[in-house]
Amino acid sequence: MTNKINQDDINKAVWNACDTFRGVISADTYKDFILTMLFLKYISDVYKDEYNKLVEQYGDNPELIHAMMSKQRFVLPEGASFWDLYEQRHQAGNGQRIDQALHGLEEANGTKLKNVFQDISFNTDKLGQEKQKNELLRHLLEDFGKDILNLSAERVGSLDVIGNAYEFLIKHFAAGSGATAGEFYTPPEVSDLLATILAPVEGDQICDPACGSGSLLIKCGAMVRKNSGSKKYALFGQEAIGSTWALAKMNMFLHGEDNHRIEWGDTIRNPLLLDKDGKHLLQFDVVTANPPFSLDKWGHEDASSDPYGRFHRGVPPKTKGDYAFISHMIETLKPATGRMGVVVPHGVLFRASSEGKIRQQLIEENLLDTVIGLPASLFFGTGIPAAILLFKKNRSDDKVLFIDASNEFKSGKNQNQLTPDNINKIIETYKARDNVDKYAYLATFDEIKENDFNLNIPRYVDTFEEEAEIDLDAVRVERLELKAELESLETEMAGFLKELGYGA
């Protein structure tokens, strides 16, 4: 079967594979099995495809074929291919075999896949007792072994087809799992908006210090390729949750983003994107993130003695880590080219105390460029409205643009969405950098200072709609006309009733 596959077909087939686990274990648990199997199937099909081509060319020289296969993008040791597992699916021990295959895959690919599968075990009691577990995994292997999921290069034609299927799955798992899943997924419209506004270009180093499954970084990479046709850029990220970090790594490879460095660890307590001596934070051209909102227990106890000096403007409150991420991101901007976009809850705009002092210093240092208010219920797991803060080094003026986009969106059952028109309006307003009635306002430093450095958007963008004046004389005339019409109808109705024998 070599006909080209389309995106909808592969999305539907992979989503249907989830039926094996539905009703048995939660989506938050089985998402790792589905996403990992998609990754293994893809690299196995590409490997098999390449191997068959080499056999056709050099069939009488197995040593040469072996040498050439060892230089493939991913090396698959004996027994570690999806097809090795598929052939043995009717035998006992599917869980153990899959885990061994993943371990072998890690070992054979050095630093590229190091530790990626360590938090993912198919040989788990969560799938039930051995017989049930074996049957579930047999069904899973058979689902991915169907012709519709033949992911050979000839059939797929583009890495984006597989990458998009991966994103499709992550989005649907996030939608179904609520807040915990939302921690690792930024809605594509918001990623598109950030990537467009930050405008990464050829040669840029781009970082997301709370990268989740990596979708925002991938959008930034796609923006460079769209604008310049170049793949000369580098993606950097850090993620605290091990299983989500593994998703980010697989997501990068499935989108063809091999030039990445994604670290596993807590960005605030233990930043790992450091220079060679390990004493200074790496700096980037573009820094962007959708960090967890108002994170409790973010590392307050050690912040005052931070070895990287990230909190010199002040230490954020113990139970709200928003400004911890903002402070970290600001310190990782390159002095000349650094630009930054971060998604925050609205409290970041106006909360006082230590947050107010940090906010004031950021404005006084002329780092804040734009505040964009977003609609409510855009993000999985929370209905609260969010905002985007844009910061820039080397600014040409000291004004701050406020955009109130909170009332323009497409309503959804569980999540609202920004439409392409909504996004374009925000982008055009951002580029024009001028006042738009009831939508945007370019505030001077003095105006913000007069507001005690409070960035609450309604202080700057007046969206109040005056009610039309009521013409009382017209209302009186209309009332009299309606009264006369009602009396006429009552008389007519009385006549009908009399004819029917009701009434006197």
Disulfide bonds with the S-S distance in Angstrom:
none
